[in-house]
Amino acid sequence: MINEAALKDYLKKKFNVPRVEIRKIGSGVQGSGFLVEIDTAEGLKSYVIKDLIPEGLGHDYPSDRAAVFLLDNPDPV
C-alpha cells in the first residue's frame, strides 16, 4: 500500500502546489490503482499510479516490483 501522506508531502514540495488529492480507484490480484489530482498554475492535472502487493506472484523483493514497472513502461529508459 502506498504511504499517501508521504506522497502528498513529496508532490506538494516537488511541484510547489497547494493541493494534492489521492484516492483509490480499484484493486486487483497484483495490487491497487490510485488517482492523483494536483492543482497547478495551469489547472488540475490527473495521474494514475499503481502499487504491487509485495508477497507472492514473484514480487517478493523491491527489485522484482521495479522490474514489473519498467517492463510496463511504454517508453524505453
Helices and strands as residue ranges (DSSP letters): H 4-15, E 20-27, E 31-40, E 43-52, H 62-72
